[in-house]
C-alpha cells in the first residue's frame, strides 16, 4: 500500500537568549540542506511511525500565510518499511553554509507577525543534538502535520516519551501513568502536557476541550455545550456535568412555525452556550492547576495560528458556500476571499482575545462581562434572541452519573436529556438476554444488534429534559432487563420488519457533529467528555468581535408544526421551553468492573454516536477485541426510519479502507435488510485499563486513607476515521 506523507512545521534558528530569526528568513537556506554533509542533526529515534516521514518541508513566507516548500528528502516513502526506516533515523543535514547564512541574518525578527523572544517556555526536542561549531539549535516551534496526523510540539513539555510504550500504530499509545485520547493529536498532546505537570484529569479536560474548539471549529467550541462524566479515584464517586445549551428566555415552542429553516440556520438557531460554565464547574471541584494556565495553549493556537488538518479542510470545502456567505466565518476561514487549504495556517485572533479574558477573569467574562456583551451584540445584529439575561441565568446541572449494570460491567453516563446511556444499556441488555456471548458474534450477531438498535431508537424519543417532563417511567423501562427480554423475544433470526413493527411513535431527533475525548490521569481519575455546536460550524455564523462560532442547538428540539422526513409527529417531550435542554445522542461513558476503572469511551457524529459507541463497547468488553481493533472495526448504523442499514465503506486519511465484508452484507440482505453505503462514520475514542494483573497502590486522598486503587496498563485509542491521535505521559 502506498503511503502519502506530508509535513508542515515552522522551523526557526536562534542563538541562546537571542530573539528567534523569522522562519521566512530561514526559507532561502533550506533548499541547500542536503548539499553539504559537515553537520548532522539526528531527531528523536523513537518518534512514532511516520511522524517525520516527510517529502517536503514547508516554511512560512515573509508575506501572507502561504507556505514555501523545499524538498528535504531524496526518496519517496512508498512502503511501511520505508516509513519505519525514516522514523528510526531521520537526519537534517547542515553545513558551514547554514551557520554562515544564519550569522548574516543575525537575530532580527521579521515576518508578518511579531516574533517572541526566547524564554524559559521554549524547549528543544530532547534528542536533537547541538551542532559542534556554534551554541545554536534548530527549534521546532510550530506544528507537525505528518502522515496526515497532527501533533503540536508543546512548549514547556516533551511531546514524545515520559513512559510511553512505543507502538507501530499512531492511533494507539500505552502508558502506566496517564493518557489522553482526543480526535486531534495536538489536543491530546496539550492535555497530556498538563497531566505531566501533576494535573487532574479535569485540568487536562479543560485544556483539551479548549484546543478542540480552536482546531476543530466545525464540531465544538465555547459557543456550544457539553456533557462531562468525571470519576474520582479517591472515593469512586462518578458525577455528570450537564452543560448542554438551553433555550433562550424569549424562545417558545412555536417560534419557528413561520420559518422552520431558522431552527437550523442563522443566529436564531442558537441556544445559550454552556461549555465554559461546565468546564469551570468541574475545575472548581477537581482542578489542581491554575485556571488561566489551562487556556494558554488554546490561546496560542488561536492567535499565532494552527495548521488546517485534513478533517477541517474537508468540512471547509463541504461548507464553502455557508462560510463565504457569513462575514465572520469568511474572515477566519477564507481570508482574501479564498478558503484555507489543508496545510495552511488558520488564525482566529478574536477568539484568542476572548479566551484570554475568560482565562484571566473566569467564566464571568463570558456570562456577565465583555465577552458576553460582544457576543450578544453580534447575535442580535445577526437576527438572534440571545440576551445577557440568558447568559447570567445559565446553570450547569451537576448530578450523580447514571449507572447501569451491563454484562458484568457498570457503565456511568449522562442521565436525560442524553439518550446515550439509556440507549446503550437497553441494546446491551437485549443482547445479554440471549444468555451467551456467542449470540453477539458473527453475521447473526450483527443482525441481532441492528434489530436491537431499531427497538431502542423507537423508545428513546420519549425522553426529554427531566426538569420539564416526567421521564421516570421510560428511564426505568430502558434500564430494565425485563423489557430487554421482551424485545429479544420479538427479534427473529431469519428476518427483519418494517418500522411499524417496532412500535415507534415520534419522529427521530437528527443531531449532528461533536467532538469527544477520554482522559485518565496518574491517580486513575477519569474524564469522558463530548462537546458540540451541533451542525458543522453550528448555525453558520461566527461572531466577528469574539471569534466564537454560534451553535445551532435549537435544531435539536422538536416543534409542533415540523414537517418531518419520516412522516411521524414530533415528540412533545422535546418541545421548546425557555431554559430547557434539548434531547441529545451524546454518549460519554466511564466503565468499571468490581468498582475499578475498566474503560472510558464515547463518540461524535450525532445520531450515529449511540450505534458507534455500542459497537466499540461490544467489540472490546463483550467480544474480546483488542482496543485498537475494537475502534477500527467497520461499523453499521440504523435509526429505524428510514428503514435502511448504513454500512461503512470509505478510505480514511491514512490510506486505510474501512468496509463491512461482502459476506456480512449478503447475510443481512438475505434477511430483508436494505443496505446503503456510508461515506463517513461516527468517530470514537477509547481508553481501557488492564485489570488482569494490576498493581494495587495505597494512597491518601481526601477523606479516604490508603484507598486501594488498581494501577493497570492504560491503552488509549483515537479513531483513525478522523485522523486522531492519543498521547501518553
Secondary structure as UniProt FT lines:
FT   STRAND          11..15
FT   TURN            16..17
FT   HELIX           23..30
FT   TURN            31..35
FT   STRAND          39..42
FT   TURN            45..46
FT   TURN            49..52
FT   STRAND          56..60
FT   STRAND          67..71
FT   HELIX           80..88
FT   STRAND          91..94
FT   HELIX           96..105
FT   TURN            106..107
FT   TURN            120..121
FT   TURN            126..127
FT   STRAND          136..140
FT   STRAND          143..146
FT   TURN            147..148
FT   STRAND          149..152
FT   TURN            155..156
FT   TURN            170..171
FT   STRAND          172..175
FT   STRAND          179..181
FT   HELIX           185..196
FT   TURN            197..198
FT   HELIX           201..215
FT   TURN            216..219
FT   TURN            222..223
FT   STRAND          225..231
FT   TURN            233..235
FT   STRAND          238..243
FT   TURN            249..250
FT   TURN            253..256
FT   HELIX           260..263
FT   HELIX           267..269
FT   HELIX           275..286
FT   HELIX           291..304
FT   STRAND          306..307
FT   HELIX           310..318
FT   HELIX           320..325
FT   HELIX           327..333
FT   HELIX           335..337
FT   TURN            342..343
FT   STRAND          345..346
FT   HELIX           349..361
FT   HELIX           364..367
FT   HELIX           370..381
FT   TURN            382..383
FT   HELIX           388..392
FT   STRAND          397..400
FT   STRAND          402..406
FT   TURN            407..408
FT   STRAND          409..413
FT   TURN            416..417
FT   HELIX           420..432
FT   TURN            433..434
FT   HELIX           437..440
FT   HELIX           442..460
FT   TURN            461..462
FT   TURN            466..468
FT   HELIX           472..479
FT   HELIX           481..490
FT   TURN            493..494
FT   HELIX           499..502
FT   STRAND          515..520
FT   TURN            522..523
FT   STRAND          526..532
FT   TURN            536..540
FT   TURN            544..546
FT   HELIX           553..556
FT   TURN            560..561
FT   TURN            565..566
FT   HELIX           572..574
FT   TURN            578..579
FT   STRAND          589..593
FT   TURN            594..595
FT   STRAND          596..604
FT   TURN            606..607
FT   HELIX           608..617
FT   HELIX           618..622
FT   HELIX           627..632
FT   STRAND          636..637
FT   STRAND          645..651
FT   TURN            653..654
FT   STRAND          657..659
FT   HELIX           662..670
FT   TURN            671..672
FT   STRAND          675..678
FT   STRAND          683..689
FT   STRAND          696..701
FT   TURN            702..703
FT   STRAND          704..710
FT   STRAND          714..718
FT   HELIX           720..722
FT   STRAND          727..728
//
